[in-house]
Amino acid sequence: MIQSGDDLPQIILDSLDEAGITLEDGDILVLAQKIVSKSEGRLVNLAKIVPSPRACELAEKIQKDSRLVELILQESREVLRTRVGTIIVEHRLGFVCANAGIDHSNVAGDGTLQEEWVLLLPEDPDASANRIREQLETVSGCRLGVMIIDSHGRAWRNGVVGTAIGLSGLPGLVDLRGEGDLFGYTLRITMIAAADELAAAASLVMGQAAEGTPVVHVRGFPYHLREAKLQELLRPREQDLFR
């Protein structure tokens, strides 16, 4: 169980060694958001949160803990939609998600009931991914990619899927415009969210409950590694047809 201050890169290296895996150029490590947040001390005790009047009003409307609503508001730029039990927000990091990505599951702290503790997303997932990548590359001598993922819902679809929230050393988008298809047609609009595709695949391996597999080693990613940030995956507001 990851604790605040734990050295994640070293834990990953030790786990790779234990699994008999030697890193190679082009490998990618996909990390569950939860272990990054825990290592960075993003665990919050709700007992210490004082809700604002706005949080209290919204909490009553959607039948949610006002202390949790206060944290959601603090972590968000804007509240987009609400219903009983759920708040859809634009997170301060720029993406749209439910409840600002704040999580109760697989979270516990000392001194109070488990339900009193929640976990916030990393402060800057791109920076976190970059720090972890730099240490892994220094030790291994390999050119690597590192991605941090979380589980998000999607417009028009039920269920959650793994989604990239931070990346370093691998593309978020792959631009196929100008490429030809099987019949010689030149693609004009095709942009592949390669990081999200990989995030979904890794999430399938990680699981969503008690599997205890928060890091996935990836080999054979079909696109060239390059420097990138989460921002390239986020649709600009002026192009967003869903708000």
Summary of the structure (lengths in Angstrom):
residues: 243
radius of gyration: 19.2
end to end distance: 38.8
largest distance: 64.8
contacts: 722
relative contact order: 0.17
helix: 34%
strand: 25%
